[in-house]
Amino acid sequence: MDRIEELENALDIPCAQSDHIRVDDVRRLTGPGLLWDYPGAVIDIFFEDDSGDRIVALWQTHARRVLDALGWQAQHLTSRRFQGGVNLAISAPMDQLYSSIFAAQTAWHFCAADLLGEAPGDFDSRIADVAAVMEKEKNPPLIALIAAADAHGVDILCDDDEISIGHGIGSKVWPVDALPQPDQVDWAALHDVPIAFITGTNGKTTTTRLCAAIVKAAGKVGGLTSTDFVRVGDDILDRGDYSGPGGARMLLRDPRLEVACLEVARGGILRRGLPTRRARVAVVTNVANDHLGQYGVNTVPELAQAKFAVHRTLAEDGVLVLNADDAFVVAEAANTAATIWWVSLDSENLQVKSARDNGDPCAYLRDDALVFFDGQSEQAMISVAEVPITMNGAAKYNVSNVLEAICAAKAMDLSDDAICKGLSTFRPDPKDNPGRCNEFAHNGARVFVDFAHNPHSIAAVCEALSSLPAKRRFIMLSHAGDRSDQDIQDLTLTALQFQPDIVVTAELAGYLRGRELGDVPNLIEKAAIGAGLSADQMQGADSPTQGVRMIMDQLQPGDLALLLVLSERDEVFELLA
């Protein structure tokens, strides 16, 4: 058994149980997140009665008692209420995050005993058990390096295996069990690089890729993390969902890296937190209904709170770029003290006008020009027609993404020439922006492939393509089985804004997630027919690849097809290529 496995399984702490209370696994927080700025542990409690106030009060008592008994008097505790539950958290030293899990479980043990009227275990013996784990886990050289890095004004990144100081070309990495003393570190050789964090419900991948394209146009070695891969320059380090802190550390430790563009998804923020507090800029593209119901994030305003955790990553002079056209973003902006640069498709938007009046930088669309206001004067950066992914302005959501990328690039001190070159050469194709409104030609018809998977993104794509002329319109739809019946109906009705003549429903056999084969296609067909389509307009496919083939076989010159592809993406691209 290795050291980490030994730490993970060091203790089994039971607690009183009840049918009306459910406790999720405790999570280690490695950095800033939804709740606060600290590393530590968080435990989610769900209940079916009015226990919330009592649980919070008990946590305040027992968690404080546990922290003090462990010698963690300087550590903090907090709670966050949500409908049907509460998040309970404690902070901990960076070298004691596994111990913090047991400390949180111990605190909950005494909370649950009080709550349910059962006898708790012996306090002193349980504290002794946690203290024994702390002794095994402690790493004084790590704590010394963290303090020294802070004193030298340079970032330090920690995980179970490695510790690194600085970023990219200014970084050095050591094994966690072979750390140097601070006076053995060549501090003059270590420094941070410009970092952008990009989050939002939709548009974050495209905005991240746009930023990386601008970095490349500036002649610098850029890197990005995303839900698809980690890339430095033109080299893909690994494929997969790397929108969490693990992907960020992988990228920021690459010795070639000069500028980092990090896509940040909701899951990574909530599960582990964010990896650094030294970003130059953070972007929130928008907030919409998607992936609700996890970790106590049940509503769109709560999702906005989670997305806004990126403001905790900012360096002292960092900038938060926000979409002024999104009501949830505007509402949540009132809760941050960060320096905000607003973007809008409307030059007379209230937030943008206020920013100009106050001498604050912002960016907006005026006529056909993408304008940046630096706090004193306006500058027309580039026309919409010169930016391919905007489809001459029809893809309004991409115009917003471009404005956000302009602000992010400005915040990272990239030149205007690089910004314009990056935006004008970035194309909506499978090479530059795979899966985001990629266009193909087949038998005289136009075919678009997009990975849109929620009503917000589907509506945006359908709006952009609805203005294109077509003799006939085809659309392929599929959804994962863990969507509710209502979600599937809503997604389908949103897609019908495309005004299709033919709808092909594709089975996702690998994403049934508790449903039976045929359930989701039947729900899509029922919703479409209920909205006025005839049964003759509905076609079914056993897979996305088969669905694409069916549509390709029917396409004629002048037709238009929108393929919403959620799986078998490489196979679909190969077919269309």
N, C-alpha and C positions, 0 to 999 in steps of 0.2 A: 504494500500500500504506500503510495507516494505521500509527500507532506500535505498537499492540498486535499487529497482524498481523506487523509487522516483528520485534518481540521474540519472538513465538511461533516464527517460522521462522528465527531468527538463526543457529542452529547445528544441524548434523546430526552427532551423536556416535555412531559405530559402536562395537560391542563384540563380543568373541568370542562365538560361539554354539554351542549344543549341542542335540541332539535331546531330551535329558532335562531341559533347563532352559528355562523360558518366562518372559519379562519383560513385564509390563504397562506401559502408558503411565504416565509419571510424573504425579502429581497435585499441584497447588498446594493447600496448606492455608492458609486465610485466618484461622483461629482455632482455639480449643480443639477437640479431637476425641478419637477412641478412644485415640491413642497418648500424647498429652500436651497441654500448654497453649499450645504455640508455633505461630506461622505458619512456613511453610517448604515443603518438598516431601517426598513419600513415593513410593517405588517398590516394587511388589509383585513378588517373585521366587517362581516355582513350580518345584519339582523333583521328580523321581521316585526319588531315591536318598537317601542319608543326608548330603547336602551341608550341611545346615542349620548345624551348629556351625562349619564352615569358612567359610561365607558370612558369618556374624555376626562372626567374628574378622577376616576380611578387611575387612569394612565398618568395623569399629572402627579399623583401621589406615589404610585409604585415604581414607575420608570425613574423618577427622581431618586427614590430610595435605592434602587439597584445601581444607578450610575454613581451615586455617592459612595456606596459600599465597595464598588470596583475601583475607586480612586479616580473616577472620571468626573470630578466636580466641575471641571471647565467645559464639559460636554453639554449639549442642549437636547431638548425634547420638544416635539410639536405634535399636532393632530390636525386633521382636515376632515370636516364633515361632508358627506354627500348623501344623496337619496338612498336610504337603505344600508348605510354603512359609514365607516370612518377609516381613514389612514392614520396609523400611529407610527411615529418615527423617533429614533434617537440618533444623535451624531456620535462619531467615534474617531479615534486617531487612524490615520491612513494605514498603519501596519496592524490594525486590529479589526478588520472588517468581517472576518468570519466570527470572531468573538462577539462582535456587535449583534450578529444574528442570535446567538445564544443569550446575550443580555436582553434583547427585545423579547425573546420567547420567555425568559425568566420573568420579566416584568409582566407579560401577559398572563403567565401562570398565576400570579398573585391577583391580578385584575379579575380573571375568570373565577377564581375561588370566591372572591368577595361578591362578584356579580351574581353567582349562582348559589351562594350560601353553602359552599363546601369547604372542608378543611384544607388549607394549603400545605405544601411541603415545608421542611425546615429552611428558613431563610439563610442562615449562615452556611449550611451545607451546600445549598444551591449556588450561593455566591462563590464558595470555594471551588465548585466544579467549573464555573465560568472563568475564575481567576487562573485555574490550571491551564485552560485552553489559551488564555491571554499570554501566559508565560511561554507556551510553545510557539505562539504566532508572532510574538513581538520581534521587531527588527530595528534596534536603535540606530544603526547606520542609515536606514531609510529616513527616519525622523530627522536625523542630523542633515541629510542631504536636502530634504524638503525645506528646512529652515534656511539653509545656505542658498538654495536656488531662489527663494523669496528675497533674501538679502541682496542677491546679485541681479534681481529683476529679470529672471529667466524662468521659463516654464519647466515643470517636471511632470512626466507622465508615468503612471504606475499601473502594473497589473500583476498577476500571480507569478509570472516568469521573469519579467524584465522591468528595468527602470531606465528611463531616458531623460536627459536634460537638454533643453533646446529643441528646435524643430529642424527637420530636413538637413540642409547643408550646414546648419549650425548646431547639429545634435550629436550626442554620443550615448551609446546604449551599454548597460551592464546587466549581467544576470542578477536577479534579486538576492541571491545568496552569496554574492561576491562583490559587494558595493565598496567603493573607495571612501576614504575619509574626505571631508570637504576640502582640506588643504592639499589633497592629492589630485584635485580636479583642475584642469586647465580652463578656468572660467572665461578667459579672454577669447577662447575659440568657440564658445557656445553662445547661441542667440536664437531668438524666435524668428519665424517668418510670418508674413501677413496671412491671416486666416479669415475665411468667410464661412459662417454657418448659414445654411439655407433650409428653411422648413416651411410647412404649410400643408393643407390637404391635397391640393393639386398644383402643379407647376414647379415643384421644388427640383425635380430631376432636370427639367429643361433649363431652369435658371442656373442650376449648378453647372450644367454643360456649357451654357453661354458664358458664364464667368471663366471657365477653364479655357474656352476658345479665345477670350480676350487676353488671358495670361499668355497663351501661346503666341498670339499676335504681337505681344509686347517683347517677344524674344526670351521669355523666362521659362524655366522648367516648372510647369504647373502640375498639380495633382488633384484628383477628385475621388471622393467616396460617394457611393450611391446604392440604390436597391439592386443594381445590376452587377457592379464590380468596383474594385479599387484600381485606379490607374495613375501612373506617374509618367509624364510626357506621353509617349505613344505606347508605353508598356503596361499591359494589364497584369497587376500583381496577383489577383485572384478574382474569380467570379462568384457571385452570390449576393445575398442581401447584407451589405456592409454599411447600413445607414445608422449604426450604433457606435458606441465608443471604441469597440475593438477595431473596426475599420479605420476610424480616425487615428488610432495609435499606429496601426500598420503604415498608414500614409505618412504621418508626421515623423516617423523614424527613418524614412528612406533618405539616404544621404544626398540624393540628387535634387530633392524638392526645394523650390524657391518660393512658391505661393500655393496655398492649400484652399480648395473649395469643397466644403464638407456638406453633403446632403444629410439632413437629420430627420428621422421619422419619429412618430409618436411613440412607437414601441420601445425604441432605444432610450428615449427620454424617461419614460415611466419605469422601465425595468432596471436601468443601471445609472441613469443620469448622463451628463455631458462631460467630456474629458478634459476641458481646459477652461480657464478664466481669462484668457489673453487674446481673444479674437479682435480683429480690427472692425469687423462688421458682422451683423446677423440680419437675416431677411425672413420675414413672415409673409408668404405670398397671398394666403387666404385661409379661411377656416370654414369647413362645411361638414355636413353630416356624413361621417364615415368612421367605421371601427369603434363605435361607441359601446360602452358596457364592460370595459376592462379597466382594472386598477382603480375603480371608483370614478372613472370619467364617463358619465352617462348622458351628458347634454352637450350641445355645440358650444355654449359659453364655457363649460368646463374644459372642452377640447382646446378652446382658445387659450385658457390658462396654461395647459400643458405645452402648447406650441410656443407660448411666450417665455418658456423657460430659457430659450436661447439668449434672452437679454442678460441672464446671469453669467454668460460666457464672456461678456465683453470686457476688454481692457478699460482702464480708466478713461481713455479718450476714444473708446469705441462708439460705433454708430449702429442704431437699429433702423432698418429700412422696412417700412410698412405700407401696405396697400390701402390707400384711403378710400377705395371704392368698395371695400368689404366691411359691412356693418359690424360683424363680430370682431374684426381686427381693430376697428375704430373704438369700439366699446372697451376692449381689454387694454388698449393703449393708455387709458386713464390710470392704470394700476402700475405703470412702470415709470421710474425716474430717468430712464436712459435717454440719451440724445436721439431724437427721432428725425429721420428724413422720409417724408411722405412721397408716394408716387400715385398718380391718378391718370385715367384716360380723359379727364376733364380739367382743363386749365383753370376753371372757376370753381373747382371742388373746394368745399369749406376749409378742409385741413390744408390744402395746398395754398389757398389764398392767405390763410392765417400765417403759414410758414413764410411766404414771400413778405408779408407785412412785418413779420418779426425778424427778417433777415436770416432765416434758417434755410439751409439747402433743401431742395426738393426736385422732383422730375415729373413731367407731364406731357401729354399729347396736345399739341395745338395745331389745328388743321392737319397737315401731313407730316409735321415735324415732331421729333422726339427731343424735348427741350430739357436742359438741366439748368437750374438756378443755383448758383454757388453761394447765395447769401447776399450778393450785391448786384449781380447782373445775370441776364438770361443768355444761354448759348444753345442754338439749334444744333444738336449733335449730329443727327442723321435723319433722313426722311424714312417714313414707314416703307415706302416702295423699295428702298435699298436694303431692307432686312428681310431675307427670304422667308423666315419662319412666320412672318406676320400675314402672309398671303395677301399682300397689298392692303393690309388693315382688316381683312375679313376675320382673321383669327384674333379677336380682341384679347383673349386670354394670353396669347403670346406677346401682344403689344405690352401688356402689363409685365410679363416676365422680362421683356427687354428693358423696360424702364427700371425694374429692380436690379437687373444686371449692370446697367449703367451706374446706378448709385453705388452698388457694391464695388465696382471697379474704381470709381472715383475715391471711395473711402480707403481703398488699398493703394492709392497713388499711382494707378496705371494711367498711361497717357491717353489723350483724346484720339490720337492716331490709332493706337492699339485697340481702343474701344470700337471705333468705326470699322476697322479692318476685321476685328473678331466678329462683330455683328453682321457685316455684309458677306462674309464668307461661310458663315455657319448655316448649313442647309437642313431642311426637314426630311432627311433621308436616313436609311438604316445605318449609315456610317456615322453621321454626326449626332443624330438624335433618334436612335432606334425606338420604334413603337409609339412615336409621338406624331401622329398625322403624317405618316410617310406615304408619299404618292408613287403609284406605279401605273403603267399603261398596259392594257391588255385588250386586244382585238378592237382598238379604237375607242375603248371606254377608259374612264379614269377610276382608279381604285385607290382608296385610302385605308391605311392600317393604323389603328390606335389602340392603346392599352387602357383607355378610359374604363373605369369600373364602378363609379359612383354617380349619383344624379348630377352633381355639380360639374364633373368633368365631361360626362356624356352630353349634358346640355350645351357646354361650351363648344365641343367639337361639332355637334349637330347645327348649332347656330352658324358656325363658320362655313360649313359645307352647304347649308340650305340655300345660300345665295348663288351657288354654282348651277348653271343650266344643265339639264339632263332630260333625256327622253324617258328613261325609266330609272328608278332608284332601288337599289338593293341594300339590305343591311343584315349583318350576321350578329346575333345576340347569344350570350351565354352568361351564366352566373354561378358562383360557388354555392354549394348547398347550405353553408352556414348563414346565408342571408335569410331573413324572415320572409314569409309570404308577402307581407306588405312591402318590404324592401324590393323584392323582385318585381312586384307590380309597379312600384314607383319608378324603378330603373327602366322598365319596359315602356311605360308611358312617356318618360323623358326621351327615350330613344326615338319614339314615334314622331317627335318634332322634326326629324329628318324627312318625314312624309314619304316613307318607302312604299314602293309598289309590291315588293316581295320581301318577306322577313324569313330568314333562315335561322332556326334555333339549333344551336350546337350543344351536344351533351359534353360535360366535363367529367369524364369517368373518374379521373384522379382527384376530383374536388367535390365528391358527393357529401362528405362531412355529415353523415347521419341520415341523409336522404336516400331514396331508392332511385335506380335508373329511370329516367323519364319524368321524375317529379318536377324538376326545374323547367325543362322545355314545355311541359304541360302548363305550368303557371305562366310562362311567357306567352304561350299561344292564347290562353284564356284571357289574359290582360289585353292582348292586341285585338282579339276579336271583340272583346267588350268595348274597346275604344273605336270600333267601327270597321276594322279590316274583315275581309271575308276569309273563310277557311281555305279558299283557293289561293290566297296570297301567302299562306303559311307553308313552309317547307321545313323538314327536320333532317338533321345530320347526326351521325353517331360520334363525331369529333369535330373540333375546329378545322382540322386539315380537310376532312371530307366536306364540311360546309363551304370552305373556300373553293374547293374543286367544283362543287355544285353551282356556285355563283359564276365562276369563271366560264363554265360550259354554257351559261345562258347569256353572257354579256355580248352586246352588239355595239357598233359605233354610236357614240353619243350617250351611252349609259353611264351611270355613276354608282359606285359601290363603296359602302363604309363597312369595314370589317373590324368589329370590336373583339380583339383577340386577347384572351386572358391566359391561354396555355398553348403549347405547341408553336411558340412564336418562331423559333428557328425554322421549323418545317414550313410554316406559312411564308416566311420570307424567301425560302428556297423555291417554293412553288411560283411565287410572283416574280422572282428574279429571272 
